[in-house]
Amino acid sequence: MLKRGLQLSFTLAFVLTAFLTAVTLAIAQSPQLRKAFIDGNGPGWRALTEDDFTDVNGNPETWEWQGGIIKTTGKPIGVYRTKQKVTNFELVVEWRHLESGGNSGIFAWVPEEVLVGLKPDTLPRGGIEVQMLDHGYAELHEKRTGKKGDWFTTNGDIFAVGTSTMNPFPPLSPNGSRSFPRKNLSLGVGQWNHYYVRAINGELRLWVNGEEVSGGQNCNPRTGYLCLEAEGAPVEFRNLRIRELP
C-alpha cells in the first residue's frame, strides 16, 4: 500500500512538473506587444523655434532660448504663447524641473481674449492645462498647508482652466475636475521627461514617457494658442515639435 502511494505521488509530481515547464515555455515563446513611441519625426512634423513664440506677460529675462533649450526662470508667473492658433495637432516635448517642487505645464487651446492685457504674476483663465509638476511639490504643499494634497498628482494631470470646459477621463480628482494619470511615470527633479500630446476634435490625450495616462473630451474651445507656463521655479524644455492635423 505504501509503495503504491509513493508511486502515485511520484507520478503526480512528474505530471505537475511537466505541466509547469510547458506553461513556462509557452509564455517565454509568446510574442510581446511592442510599445509605440512618438518622437516627433516623420511626415508633417516640424520643430517649434523661437520664431514661433511671443511673450505674453513676462520680463525680458523670463524666457531664453539657448542651444535648442527653452529656459524659464519661472518669474514672474505667466505664459509664453505660440504666434499662431492651432486646432487639431500632435505635440512632443521634453521637460525637466531644476528645483524640487517646481510647477509648470503647457496650456492647449487658450482663447485669445484671456491673454489680452494679462498682467505679470497672472495665469490665463482659459485653456486645457497639461501639467508638469515635480514630485517635491506634494511635500511642499503639505508643509505649507498642513494637509496632504489629494486634489492633484505629480504625474500628468489634465484639466480645464477658467472659462474652458472639458469632460476628464477617469480616474478623476476628488471634485471630478481633473483627469488623474492611470500610472505614475514622471521622473524627478533634474531628469528629462517626455510628453506626447494628441489633441483632435476636442479630445486631448497625454502620454508620459511613452505610455498614455490621462486626458479628456468635449473640450471647449478646441482652437487656440499653445502656451508654455512659468510658475515660480526654473524649468527647461527641449525638442518641442508639432504636427498639425486636418
Secondary structure, DSSP 8 states (H G I E B T S, - for coil): -HHHHHHHHHHHHHHHHHHHHHHHHHHHHS---------S-STT-EE--GGGEEESS--TTTEEEETTEEEE---SSEEEEESS-BSEEEEEEEEEESSTT-EEEEEEEE-GGGTTT--TT---S-SEEEEEE-THHHHHHHHHHSS--TT--SS--EEE-TT-EEEE-SSB-TTS-EE--SS-----TTS-EEEEEEEETTEEEEEETTEEEEEEEEEES--BEEEEEE-SS-EEEEEEEEEEE-
